[in-house]
Amino acid sequence: MIYQHTMNTPIGELFIQASQRGLTYVGFKPIHLHSEQHNTHTQKALQQLKEYFSGTRYEFDVEVDVHGTAFQKSVWEVLMMVPYGDTNTYSWMANRLNNPKAVRAVGSANGKNPISIIVPCHRIIGANGTLTGYAGGVEKKAWLLEHEQQNRKT
């Protein structure tokens, strides 16, 4: 069974979905909609995302239950290394994976990240500093980065 909570945020509706084991999806355009039934994972994510949007949470500690290839999961783990308020590049990620030629594959895996904001794919930008694609739209990515810059711990 998939549990779902729909959250209103400053950048639009955010869908939080979870299994019994953890979050399966957090994002703006779910593939499947489910009835609004909550479990401990959706409730914890909701609380932590409220804190994030209020500028008081910088890291998340929710369980995830994501499905993907071993490579995709390794990319998503590297995403978790980019601190709140910082950005990095696809090239940096490929180097962290000891596979510097895998920049495009890293970009593709990054684009398939099912746990937006919590697994911070919005913190990855182009090598020239431009904002590249984001599942929720580049304007949402820009808002998230600005939000983190404004609320950054000093």
C-alpha angles and dihedrals in degrees: 000000000000118000120206139195123182114211129195111223135174088263100045140278115338120199117214115194129178144172124213087274101049149296115334099177140009114174152096103267113038119194090220129026119214133192116275101266120143134210133179092276096053091044093049091047091048092053094046093046090051088054091047092052091047089055097245102102122069101167135032129221104188127132117250130203103191129164122214144113121294089255093051091049091050090052091050090051090053089051088062089062093066106095125229110277094018131101134205139177139254088246091056089051093050090051091050087055090051089242107103093173092058096082094122093044089050090051091051093049090046089055091055094054104133096196107068121194094003090061092038106222088150088074093068116092137174121280089252092054097257123136108251128195124318126185091235093046132272092269090061090048090052091049092050093049092048090047091053093046091052094047098038118138111247 
